[in-house]
Amino acid sequence: MEKLGQSFQWLTNYGLRSYGIDLVGGISGQTSQALVVGLMSPTALGLYTVAMSVSRMLTMFEDSVITVLLPKSAARSLDEIIVLTRRSVGISTLLTAICATIVMVLGPVLLRLLYGTEFLGAIPVFRILLVEIVLQTTTGVLVQTFMATGKPEAIASLQLLTLCFKALLMFLLIPQYQLIGAGLALVISSILRLIFTIASYPLLLKVNPLKLILTREDWLFLLQTFKLIKRR
């Protein structure tokens, strides 16, 4: 009974600290929408909405990896979590980047088929948002280390810091550059979030920043996963 009470206390404490992630994430989304609506012309807003909705389809790689990574890394040692996270980051970023490149090339055809020729003006910002998705995928998987090691408040703090920069960048860039400004604000804020996340590894976890380049073992694992080579 005592063990059950301790588990309940730990889970409640962890859940309350994790709630900050959802809270800041919700505030970030609403703030971005409010700024875009307030600072863009109606025509630019329509194009931006289309570009955003289509580009978000590539978040499936990040979502899929996170769904598996967090349960798999829970209750493991920090070294094991680091290995799992590094491999997951490399593979998910690679797959997202490949798909983003293909979609970037086929963007005009895709938007024409889905929305019509009147929305082809969204192509430039659409391509910028695809770059942002790749950055978002990398960071989204990287921060799972903090979730698995019982530090969810670190993610909320990173999100809050990124939100401040994103709001400032939107205020500065959207009035002057409209669609392109909105896209650049998201890309720059995503780059900053990635930098902050990488820097948090030595600061909070006392480990070296992860090397994001896939090793030979990672490539073998990837090939085996897709059954391109036989398992030995």
Secondary structure, 3 states (H helix, E strand, C coil): CHHHHHHHHHHHHHHHHHHHHHHHHHHHHHHHHHHHHHHCCHHHHHHHHHHHHHHHHHHHHHHHHHHHHHHHHCCCCHHHHHHHHHHHHHHHHHHHHHHHHHHHHHHHHHHHHHHCHHHHHHHHHHHHHHHHHHHHHHHHHHCHHHHHCCCHHHHHHHHHHHHHHHHHHHHHHHHHHHHHHHHHHHHHHHHHHHHHHHHHHHHHHCCCCCCCCCCHHHHHHHHHHCCCCCCC
